[in-house]
Amino acid sequence: MAQYSTEVESSLEFHLDSRIKKERAFEAFIRLETIQGKHLIEEVCRKRISDARKIDPSLESGNLLKIITSNAYEKACLSSSLGSIAIELEALESTIHQHYPSWLDFWCDYLIYKLRKSYQGYCCPEQDPTYTYMPRVDGYYKSELVNVSSNTELVFTPYCSQPMRLADAILMSNLQTLVRKEQWYEILLDLELSQNETHFVLTVPSIDSEYRHLISSARIQCGKSLSEWLFFSHYFNNPLWHSENSNELGQLLVQQKVTSEATTSDASLQHQLHHHTLNKNAICEIIRLAISAPRSLGLYFLYLSQKRLAEVLDENQFCTAFIITQNPAMLYFYQSMSQKSYTNLAFFSSGTEQINKGMWYLPNVRRDFETTDFRSYKTKVLTEKRSQN
């Protein structure tokens, strides 16, 4: 028993020491940023990524996760100087790599630390962020489209004891779920997308506070910003992607009154949408769907978030939404739908996971979700999963 107690104490001391060292590194970076500018850590990350790509040119078509787990990235960190970015970083880098596998992982935690720090001493009462009533009752939750750039509402998240501005809460949720858990490090290079313009938000009332709890959010990119869509970015259109339903796609878009002419392939889809879309206000892209909820309720809130997304987008006169997902439950449910509701356009398989690009026809997707309760949703997901295994 004494030996076990000693081991526990030793483990606690190690983790406490690790936390202290991390906080010291964060504070050192805050001081450096006041001198060098707030983009210092981004410059370091881009430098290391660039060095890795020079060592291994095949990484040009890879995502950031592939890059930072490559031998080339490790070699770049060990052998390449940071140059003139900041001499002080050379000493910090060894400390950072003792606790983080990459600069991107450090950057994510650093942003989370700064967000929390900015709310220390805030005049609102603290609350246990995990304590609120979350029943599996669809009508208990509120969903809406919000321009977060101008929104001053405060909401709770599971990641901070203080309520945060909605834009900050969405960023915190994106960092904790999409970056930390799902390792979509690309988000770090475009943080503003999480803090401005139109977002879908799903919230629940607090038990003993005026501030609601953020359950999920998603960025809605409208058709007028088509050239900025993630759907058509380099990574999601490289030769490793396999197109699907190319022959049917053009006719579907014409039938849905999205375009005036039929497209023949996913590769020409961007051109068709740019030049032949009948109403660019009626199309959108859904990105950064992030769910901040206990794991036991994760599938329920995934279901409810999609259901409410289809509902609010349809109510706001959108007819078609483009979506990228690697979530297996989402894909299984889409495969149970008619092609008139969801059309898969392309996929990329890395062996361990598959990413899909697809298209929602919102009136039909809304109807499908309205006639599917959570129990039926789970059944359809499990049925599709079993049929493919």
C-alpha positions as a Markdown table, in Angstrom:
| # | Residue | x | y | z |
|---|---|---|---|---|
| 1 | Met | 0.0 | 0.0 | 0.0 |
| 2 | Ala | 2.9 | 2.4 | 0.9 |
| 3 | Gln | 4.5 | 1.6 | -2.5 |
| 4 | Tyr | 1.3 | 2.4 | -4.3 |
| 5 | Ser | 0.9 | 5.6 | -2.4 |
| 6 | Thr | 4.5 | 6.6 | -3.3 |
| 7 | Glu | 3.8 | 5.9 | -7.0 |
| 8 | Val | 0.7 | 8.0 | -6.9 |
| 9 | Glu | 2.5 | 10.9 | -5.3 |
| 10 | Ser | 5.3 | 10.6 | -7.8 |
| 11 | Ser | 2.8 | 10.7 | -10.7 |
| 12 | Leu | 1.1 | 13.7 | -9.2 |
| 13 | Glu | 4.4 | 15.5 | -8.8 |
| 14 | Phe | 5.3 | 14.7 | -12.4 |
| 15 | His | 2.0 | 16.1 | -13.7 |
| 16 | Leu | 2.2 | 19.1 | -11.5 |
| 17 | Asp | 5.8 | 19.8 | -12.6 |
| 18 | Ser | 4.7 | 19.3 | -16.3 |
| 19 | Arg | 1.8 | 21.8 | -15.8 |
| 20 | Ile | 4.1 | 24.4 | -14.2 |
| 21 | Lys | 6.6 | 24.1 | -17.1 |
| 22 | Lys | 3.8 | 24.4 | -19.7 |
| 23 | Glu | 2.5 | 27.5 | -18.0 |
| 24 | Arg | 6.0 | 29.0 | -17.8 |
| 25 | Ala | 6.3 | 28.4 | -21.6 |
| 26 | Phe | 2.9 | 30.0 | -22.2 |
| 27 | Glu | 3.9 | 33.1 | -20.1 |
| 28 | Ala | 7.2 | 33.3 | -21.9 |
| 29 | Phe | 5.4 | 33.3 | -25.2 |
| 30 | Ile | 3.0 | 36.0 | -24.0 |
| 31 | Arg | 6.0 | 38.2 | -23.2 |
| 32 | Leu | 7.6 | 37.5 | -26.5 |
| 33 | Glu | 4.4 | 38.4 | -28.4 |
| 34 | Thr | 4.3 | 41.8 | -26.8 |
| 35 | Ile | 7.8 | 42.4 | -28.4 |
| 36 | Gln | 7.7 | 40.4 | -31.6 |
| 37 | Gly | 3.9 | 40.6 | -32.4 |
| 38 | Lys | 1.0 | 38.2 | -32.0 |
| 39 | His | 1.8 | 36.2 | -35.1 |
| 40 | Leu | 5.0 | 34.9 | -33.7 |
| 41 | Ile | 3.9 | 31.3 | -33.0 |
| 42 | Glu | 2.2 | 31.1 | -36.4 |
| 43 | Glu | 5.5 | 32.1 | -38.0 |
| 44 | Val | 7.3 | 29.4 | -36.1 |
| 45 | Cys | 4.8 | 26.8 | -37.2 |
| 46 | Arg | 4.9 | 27.8 | -40.8 |
| 47 | Lys | 8.7 | 27.7 | -40.8 |
| 48 | Arg | 8.8 | 24.2 | -39.4 |
| 49 | Ile | 6.1 | 23.0 | -41.9 |
| 50 | Ser | 8.0 | 24.6 | -44.8 |
| 51 | Asp | 11.3 | 23.0 | -43.6 |
| 52 | Ala | 9.6 | 19.6 | -43.5 |
| 53 | Arg | 8.2 | 20.0 | -47.0 |
| 54 | Lys | 11.6 | 20.9 | -48.3 |
| 55 | Ile | 13.1 | 17.7 | -46.8 |
| 56 | Asp | 10.2 | 15.6 | -48.1 |
| 57 | Pro | 8.4 | 17.2 | -51.1 |
| 58 | Ser | 5.7 | 14.5 | -51.1 |
| 59 | Leu | 4.3 | 16.2 | -48.0 |
| 60 | Glu | 3.0 | 19.1 | -50.2 |
| 61 | Ser | -0.3 | 17.1 | -50.8 |
| 62 | Gly | -0.6 | 16.0 | -47.2 |
| 63 | Asn | -2.6 | 17.6 | -44.4 |
| 64 | Leu | -0.8 | 19.0 | -41.3 |
| 65 | Leu | -1.3 | 15.9 | -39.2 |
| 66 | Lys | 0.6 | 13.9 | -41.8 |
| 67 | Ile | 3.3 | 16.5 | -41.9 |
| 68 | Ile | 3.9 | 16.8 | -38.1 |
| 69 | Thr | 4.0 | 13.0 | -37.7 |
| 70 | Ser | 6.5 | 12.6 | -40.5 |
| 71 | Asn | 10.3 | 11.9 | -40.1 |
| 72 | Ala | 10.9 | 15.0 | -42.1 |
| 73 | Tyr | 9.2 | 17.2 | -39.5 |
| 74 | Glu | 11.2 | 15.7 | -36.7 |
| 75 | Lys | 14.4 | 16.2 | -38.7 |
| 76 | Ala | 13.4 | 19.8 | -39.4 |
| 77 | Cys | 12.9 | 20.5 | -35.7 |
| 78 | Leu | 16.2 | 18.9 | -34.8 |
| 79 | Ser | 18.4 | 20.3 | -37.5 |
| 80 | Ser | 16.9 | 23.5 | -38.9 |
| 81 | Ser | 17.4 | 26.9 | -37.2 |
| 82 | Leu | 14.5 | 29.2 | -36.7 |
| 83 | Gly | 16.6 | 31.9 | -38.2 |
| 84 | Ser | 15.7 | 35.5 | -37.4 |
| 85 | Ile | 12.2 | 34.8 | -36.1 |
| 86 | Ala | 13.4 | 35.1 | -32.5 |
| 87 | Ile | 16.6 | 34.1 | -30.8 |
| 88 | Glu | 14.8 | 33.4 | -27.5 |
| 89 | Leu | 12.8 | 30.7 | -29.2 |
| 90 | Glu | 15.8 | 28.4 | -29.6 |
| 91 | Ala | 15.9 | 27.9 | -25.8 |
| 92 | Leu | 12.1 | 27.6 | -25.5 |
| 93 | Glu | 11.8 | 25.0 | -28.3 |
| 94 | Ser | 13.6 | 22.2 | -26.3 |
| 95 | Thr | 11.2 | 22.8 | -23.4 |
| 96 | Ile | 8.2 | 22.7 | -25.7 |
| 97 | His | 9.2 | 19.5 | -27.3 |
| 98 | Gln | 9.5 | 17.8 | -23.9 |
| 99 | His | 5.8 | 18.2 | -23.4 |
| 100 | Tyr | 4.4 | 18.4 | -27.0 |
| 101 | Pro | 4.9 | 16.3 | -30.1 |
| 102 | Ser | 4.8 | 19.4 | -32.3 |
| 103 | Trp | 4.6 | 23.2 | -32.4 |
| 104 | Leu | 0.9 | 22.9 | -33.5 |
| 105 | Asp | 0.0 | 21.0 | -30.4 |
| 106 | Phe | 1.7 | 23.6 | -28.3 |
| 107 | Trp | -0.1 | 26.4 | -30.3 |
| 108 | Cys | -3.5 | 24.8 | -29.6 |
| 109 | Asp | -2.9 | 24.6 | -25.8 |
| 110 | Tyr | -1.4 | 28.1 | -25.8 |
| 111 | Leu | -4.5 | 29.6 | -27.4 |
| 112 | Ile | -6.7 | 27.7 | -24.9 |
| 113 | Tyr | -4.6 | 29.0 | -22.1 |
| 114 | Lys | -4.9 | 32.6 | -23.3 |
| 115 | Leu | -8.6 | 32.4 | -23.8 |
| 116 | Arg | -9.1 | 31.2 | -20.2 |
| 117 | Lys | -6.7 | 33.7 | -18.9 |
| 118 | Ser | -8.6 | 36.5 | -20.6 |
| 119 | Tyr | -11.7 | 35.7 | -18.4 |
| 120 | Gln | -9.9 | 35.4 | -15.1 |
| 121 | Gly | -11.4 | 37.9 | -12.6 |
| 122 | Tyr | -14.4 | 38.4 | -14.9 |
| 123 | Cys | -17.4 | 39.9 | -13.0 |
| 124 | Cys | -19.8 | 37.0 | -13.8 |
| 125 | Pro | -20.3 | 34.2 | -11.3 |
| 126 | Glu | -18.4 | 31.0 | -11.9 |
| 127 | Gln | -20.2 | 27.7 | -12.6 |
| 128 | Asp | -19.3 | 24.1 | -12.8 |
| 129 | Pro | -19.2 | 23.9 | -16.6 |
| 130 | Thr | -20.3 | 20.2 | -16.6 |
| 131 | Tyr | -23.3 | 20.8 | -14.5 |
| 132 | Thr | -26.5 | 21.5 | -16.4 |
| 133 | Tyr | -29.6 | 19.5 | -17.3 |
| 134 | Met | -29.3 | 17.9 | -20.8 |
| 135 | Pro | -32.3 | 15.7 | -21.5 |
| 136 | Arg | -32.8 | 13.8 | -24.7 |
| 137 | Val | -35.8 | 16.0 | -25.5 |
| 138 | Asp | -35.4 | 17.8 | -28.8 |
| 139 | Gly | -37.7 | 20.7 | -27.9 |
| 140 | Tyr | -35.6 | 21.7 | -24.8 |
| 141 | Tyr | -32.8 | 23.0 | -27.0 |
| 142 | Lys | -32.6 | 26.3 | -28.9 |
| 143 | Ser | -31.0 | 26.6 | -32.4 |
| 144 | Glu | -30.4 | 29.6 | -34.6 |
| 145 | Leu | -28.2 | 31.3 | -37.1 |
| 146 | Val | -26.1 | 34.0 | -35.6 |
| 147 | Asn | -23.6 | 36.6 | -36.8 |
| 148 | Val | -21.0 | 36.1 | -34.1 |
| 149 | Ser | -19.0 | 39.1 | -35.2 |
| 150 | Ser | -21.5 | 41.5 | -33.6 |
| 151 | Asn | -23.1 | 39.1 | -31.0 |
| 152 | Thr | -22.4 | 40.1 | -27.4 |
| 153 | Glu | -24.2 | 37.1 | -25.7 |
| 154 | Leu | -22.3 | 35.2 | -23.0 |
| 155 | Val | -22.5 | 31.4 | -22.9 |
| 156 | Phe | -21.0 | 28.6 | -20.9 |
| 157 | Thr | -18.8 | 25.8 | -22.4 |
| 158 | Pro | -17.5 | 22.7 | -20.7 |
| 159 | Tyr | -14.0 | 24.1 | -20.9 |
| 160 | Cys | -14.2 | 27.2 | -18.8 |
| 161 | Ser | -15.9 | 28.0 | -15.4 |
| 162 | Gln | -16.7 | 31.5 | -16.6 |
| 163 | Pro | -19.3 | 32.4 | -19.3 |
| 164 | Met | -17.6 | 33.6 | -22.5 |
| 165 | Arg | -18.5 | 35.8 | -25.5 |
| 166 | Leu | -20.2 | 33.6 | -28.1 |
| 167 | Ala | -17.3 | 34.1 | -30.6 |
| 168 | Asp | -14.7 | 33.0 | -27.9 |
| 169 | Ala | -16.9 | 30.1 | -26.8 |
| 170 | Ile | -17.0 | 28.8 | -30.4 |
| 171 | Leu | -13.3 | 29.2 | -30.8 |
| 172 | Met | -12.7 | 27.4 | -27.5 |
| 173 | Ser | -15.0 | 24.6 | -28.6 |
| 174 | Asn | -13.2 | 24.3 | -32.0 |
| 175 | Leu | -9.8 | 24.1 | -30.3 |
| 176 | Gln | -10.9 | 21.5 | -27.8 |
| 177 | Thr | -12.8 | 19.3 | -30.2 |
| 178 | Leu | -11.7 | 19.8 | -33.7 |
| 179 | Val | -8.0 | 20.5 | -33.1 |
| 180 | Arg | -7.1 | 18.7 | -29.8 |
| 181 | Lys | -9.3 | 15.6 | -30.3 |
| 182 | Glu | -9.8 | 15.3 | -34.1 |
| 183 | Gln | -6.4 | 16.8 | -35.0 |
| 184 | Trp | -7.6 | 19.2 | -37.7 |
| 185 | Tyr | -4.6 | 21.5 | -37.2 |
| 186 | Glu | -5.5 | 23.5 | -40.3 |
| 187 | Ile | -8.0 | 25.4 | -38.1 |
| 188 | Leu | -5.0 | 27.1 | -36.4 |
| 189 | Leu | -4.0 | 28.8 | -39.6 |
| 190 | Asp | -7.4 | 30.4 | -40.1 |
| 191 | Leu | -8.7 | 31.1 | -36.6 |
| 192 | Glu | -10.9 | 34.0 | -37.7 |
| 193 | Leu | -13.4 | 31.6 | -39.4 |
| 194 | Ser | -14.3 | 30.5 | -35.9 |
| 195 | Gln | -15.0 | 34.0 | -34.6 |
| 196 | Asn | -16.8 | 35.9 | -37.3 |
| 197 | Glu | -19.7 | 35.9 | -39.7 |
| 198 | Thr | -22.6 | 33.4 | -39.7 |
| 199 | His | -22.7 | 30.4 | -37.4 |
| 200 | Phe | -25.3 | 27.8 | -36.5 |
| 201 | Val | -25.5 | 27.5 | -32.7 |
| 202 | Leu | -27.3 | 25.0 | -30.5 |
| 203 | Thr | -27.7 | 25.9 | -26.8 |
| 204 | Val | -29.4 | 24.7 | -23.7 |
| 205 | Pro | -30.6 | 26.7 | -20.6 |
| 206 | Ser | -28.6 | 26.7 | -17.4 |
| 207 | Ile | -30.1 | 25.4 | -14.3 |
| 208 | Asp | -29.2 | 28.4 | -12.0 |
| 209 | Ser | -27.8 | 31.0 | -14.3 |
| 210 | Glu | -29.1 | 33.4 | -17.0 |
| 211 | Tyr | -26.4 | 32.3 | -19.4 |
| 212 | Arg | -27.1 | 29.4 | -21.7 |
| 213 | His | -24.7 | 26.5 | -22.4 |
| 214 | Leu | -23.2 | 26.1 | -25.9 |
| 215 | Ile | -23.9 | 22.5 | -27.2 |
| 216 | Ser | -22.7 | 22.8 | -30.8 |
| 217 | Ser | -21.8 | 25.2 | -33.5 |
| 218 | Ala | -20.9 | 25.3 | -37.2 |
| 219 | Arg | -19.6 | 27.9 | -39.5 |
| 220 | Ile | -21.9 | 28.6 | -42.5 |
| 221 | Gln | -20.1 | 29.9 | -45.6 |
| 222 | Cys | -22.5 | 31.5 | -48.0 |
| 223 | Gly | -22.4 | 31.2 | -51.8 |
| 224 | Lys | -21.1 | 34.7 | -52.3 |
| 225 | Ser | -17.8 | 33.6 | -50.7 |
| 226 | Leu | -17.5 | 30.5 | -52.9 |
| 227 | Ser | -13.9 | 31.1 | -53.8 |
| 228 | Glu | -13.1 | 30.8 | -50.0 |
| 229 | Trp | -14.9 | 27.5 | -49.5 |
| 230 | Leu | -12.9 | 24.7 | -47.8 |
| 231 | Phe | -14.8 | 22.4 | -50.2 |
| 232 | Phe | -12.7 | 23.7 | -53.1 |
| 233 | Ser | -9.4 | 24.2 | -51.3 |
| 234 | His | -6.2 | 22.5 | -52.6 |
| 235 | Tyr | -6.2 | 19.7 | -50.0 |
| 236 | Phe | -9.8 | 18.7 | -50.7 |
| 237 | Asn | -9.2 | 18.6 | -54.5 |
| 238 | Asn | -5.9 | 16.9 | -54.9 |
| 239 | Pro | -5.5 | 13.8 | -57.1 |
| 240 | Leu | -5.9 | 11.4 | -54.1 |
| 241 | Trp | -9.6 | 12.2 | -54.0 |
| 242 | His | -12.0 | 9.9 | -55.9 |
| 243 | Ser | -15.1 | 11.4 | -57.5 |
| 244 | Glu | -18.5 | 9.7 | -57.2 |
| 245 | Asn | -21.9 | 10.2 | -58.8 |
| 246 | Ser | -20.4 | 12.4 | -61.5 |
| 247 | Asn | -23.0 | 11.5 | -64.1 |
| 248 | Glu | -26.0 | 12.2 | -61.8 |
| 249 | Leu | -24.6 | 15.3 | -60.2 |
| 250 | Gly | -25.3 | 17.7 | -63.0 |
| 251 | Gln | -28.9 | 16.7 | -63.4 |
| 252 | Leu | -29.5 | 16.8 | -59.6 |
| 253 | Leu | -28.2 | 20.4 | -59.5 |
| 254 | Val | -30.5 | 21.4 | -62.4 |
| 255 | Gln | -33.5 | 19.5 | -60.9 |
| 256 | Gln | -32.9 | 21.3 | -57.5 |
| 257 | Lys | -32.7 | 24.6 | -59.4 |
| 258 | Val | -29.2 | 25.3 | -58.1 |
| 259 | Thr | -27.6 | 25.7 | -61.5 |
| 260 | Ser | -28.9 | 26.5 | -65.0 |
| 261 | Glu | -26.5 | 24.0 | -66.6 |
| 262 | Ala | -25.5 | 20.5 | -65.8 |
| 263 | Thr | -21.9 | 19.8 | -64.5 |
| 264 | Thr | -20.2 | 16.6 | -65.5 |
| 265 | Ser | -17.8 | 16.0 | -62.6 |
| 266 | Asp | -16.8 | 17.1 | -59.2 |
| 267 | Ala | -13.7 | 18.7 | -60.7 |
| 268 | Ser | -15.9 | 21.1 | -62.7 |
| 269 | Leu | -18.4 | 21.7 | -59.9 |
| 270 | Gln | -16.7 | 24.9 | -58.7 |
| 271 | His | -16.8 | 26.4 | -62.2 |
| 272 | Gln | -20.4 | 25.5 | -62.6 |
| 273 | Leu | -21.4 | 27.0 | -59.2 |
| 274 | His | -19.4 | 30.2 | -60.0 |
| 275 | His | -20.9 | 30.8 | -63.4 |
| 276 | His | -24.2 | 29.0 | -63.5 |
| 277 | Thr | -25.7 | 29.2 | -60.0 |
| 278 | Leu | -29.2 | 30.7 | -60.2 |
| 279 | Asn | -29.1 | 32.1 | -56.7 |
| 280 | Lys | -25.8 | 32.1 | -54.7 |
| 281 | Asn | -27.7 | 33.1 | -51.6 |
| 282 | Ala | -29.4 | 29.7 | -51.7 |
| 283 | Ile | -26.2 | 27.6 | -51.4 |
| 284 | Cys | -23.8 | 27.3 | -48.5 |
| 285 | Glu | -21.0 | 25.3 | -47.1 |
| 286 | Ile | -21.2 | 23.8 | -43.5 |
| 287 | Ile | -17.8 | 23.6 | -41.8 |
| 288 | Arg | -16.3 | 23.2 | -38.3 |
| 289 | Leu | -19.3 | 21.4 | -36.8 |
| 290 | Ala | -18.1 | 21.1 | -33.2 |
| 291 | Ile | -20.1 | 19.4 | -30.4 |
| 292 | Ser | -19.2 | 20.3 | -26.8 |
| 293 | Ala | -21.1 | 17.7 | -24.7 |
| 294 | Pro | -20.4 | 14.7 | -22.5 |
| 295 | Arg | -19.4 | 11.6 | -24.4 |
| 296 | Ser | -22.5 | 9.8 | -23.3 |
| 297 | Leu | -24.6 | 12.3 | -25.1 |
| 298 | Gly | -22.3 | 12.8 | -28.1 |
| 299 | Leu | -24.4 | 10.8 | -30.6 |
| 300 | Tyr | -27.6 | 12.4 | -29.5 |
| 301 | Phe | -26.2 | 15.9 | -30.0 |
| 302 | Leu | -24.7 | 14.9 | -33.4 |
| 303 | Tyr | -28.2 | 13.8 | -34.5 |
| 304 | Leu | -29.9 | 16.9 | -33.0 |
| 305 | Ser | -27.3 | 19.3 | -34.5 |
| 306 | Gln | -27.8 | 18.0 | -38.0 |
| 307 | Lys | -31.6 | 18.0 | -37.6 |
| 308 | Arg | -31.6 | 21.6 | -36.5 |
| 309 | Leu | -29.0 | 22.6 | -39.1 |
| 310 | Ala | -31.3 | 21.3 | -41.9 |
| 311 | Glu | -34.2 | 23.1 | -40.3 |
| 312 | Val | -32.7 | 26.5 | -39.8 |
| 313 | Leu | -30.9 | 26.6 | -43.1 |
| 314 | Asp | -34.2 | 25.6 | -44.9 |
| 315 | Glu | -36.1 | 28.3 | -43.0 |
| 316 | Asn | -33.5 | 30.8 | -44.1 |
| 317 | Gln | -34.1 | 30.1 | -47.8 |
| 318 | Phe | -31.0 | 27.9 | -48.4 |
| 319 | Cys | -31.7 | 25.0 | -50.7 |
| 320 | Thr | -28.4 | 23.2 | -51.0 |
| 321 | Ala | -25.5 | 22.8 | -48.5 |
| 322 | Phe | -22.1 | 21.3 | -49.1 |
| 323 | Ile | -20.5 | 19.4 | -46.3 |
| 324 | Ile | -17.2 | 17.6 | -45.6 |
| 325 | Thr | -17.1 | 14.9 | -42.9 |
| 326 | Gln | -15.1 | 12.0 | -41.6 |
| 327 | Asn | -17.5 | 11.1 | -38.8 |
| 328 | Pro | -18.6 | 7.5 | -39.3 |
| 329 | Ala | -22.0 | 7.9 | -37.8 |
| 330 | Met | -22.8 | 10.8 | -40.1 |
| 331 | Leu | -21.7 | 8.9 | -43.1 |
| 332 | Tyr | -23.7 | 5.8 | -42.2 |
| 333 | Phe | -26.8 | 7.8 | -41.8 |
| 334 | Tyr | -26.3 | 9.6 | -45.1 |
| 335 | Gln | -25.9 | 6.3 | -46.8 |
| 336 | Ser | -29.4 | 5.3 | -45.6 |
| 337 | Met | -30.8 | 8.4 | -47.3 |
| 338 | Ser | -32.1 | 8.8 | -50.8 |
| 339 | Gln | -29.8 | 10.4 | -53.3 |
| 340 | Lys | -32.4 | 13.1 | -53.6 |
| 341 | Ser | -31.5 | 14.1 | -50.0 |
| 342 | Tyr | -27.8 | 13.5 | -49.8 |
| 343 | Thr | -25.3 | 12.9 | -52.7 |
| 344 | Asn | -21.8 | 11.9 | -52.1 |
| 345 | Leu | -19.4 | 13.7 | -54.4 |
| 346 | Ala | -15.9 | 12.5 | -53.5 |
| 347 | Phe | -14.0 | 10.6 | -50.9 |
| 348 | Phe | -10.4 | 10.2 | -49.7 |
| 349 | Ser | -9.3 | 7.1 | -47.8 |
| 350 | Ser | -6.1 | 7.0 | -45.8 |
| 351 | Gly | -6.6 | 3.3 | -44.8 |
| 352 | Thr | -7.6 | 4.1 | -41.2 |
| 353 | Glu | -10.3 | 6.7 | -41.9 |
| 354 | Gln | -12.3 | 8.1 | -44.8 |
| 355 | Ile | -13.2 | 11.7 | -45.5 |
| 356 | Asn | -16.3 | 12.4 | -47.7 |
| 357 | Lys | -17.5 | 15.5 | -49.6 |
| 358 | Gly | -21.2 | 15.6 | -50.2 |
| 359 | Met | -24.2 | 17.7 | -50.8 |
| 360 | Trp | -27.5 | 18.1 | -48.8 |
| 361 | Tyr | -30.7 | 19.0 | -50.6 |
| 362 | Leu | -32.1 | 20.8 | -47.6 |
| 363 | Pro | -35.9 | 20.4 | -48.0 |
| 364 | Asn | -35.5 | 16.7 | -48.3 |
| 365 | Val | -32.8 | 16.4 | -45.6 |
| 366 | Arg | -35.1 | 18.4 | -43.3 |
| 367 | Arg | -38.0 | 16.1 | -44.0 |
| 368 | Asp | -35.8 | 13.0 | -43.4 |
| 369 | Phe | -34.7 | 14.3 | -40.0 |
| 370 | Glu | -38.2 | 15.4 | -39.0 |
| 371 | Thr | -39.5 | 11.9 | -39.6 |
| 372 | Thr | -36.5 | 10.2 | -37.8 |
| 373 | Asp | -36.4 | 10.3 | -34.0 |
| 374 | Phe | -33.1 | 9.6 | -32.2 |
| 375 | Arg | -33.9 | 5.9 | -31.7 |
| 376 | Ser | -34.5 | 5.5 | -35.4 |
| 377 | Tyr | -31.4 | 7.4 | -36.2 |
| 378 | Lys | -29.3 | 5.0 | -34.1 |
| 379 | Thr | -31.0 | 2.0 | -35.7 |
| 380 | Lys | -30.2 | 3.3 | -39.2 |
| 381 | Val | -26.6 | 4.1 | -38.3 |
| 382 | Leu | -26.0 | 0.6 | -36.8 |
| 383 | Thr | -27.8 | -1.1 | -39.7 |
| 384 | Glu | -25.5 | 0.6 | -42.2 |
| 385 | Lys | -22.4 | -0.1 | -40.1 |
| 386 | Arg | -23.2 | -3.8 | -39.9 |
| 387 | Ser | -24.0 | -4.1 | -43.6 |
| 388 | Gln | -20.5 | -2.8 | -44.4 |
| 389 | Asn | -18.5 | -4.9 | -41.9 |
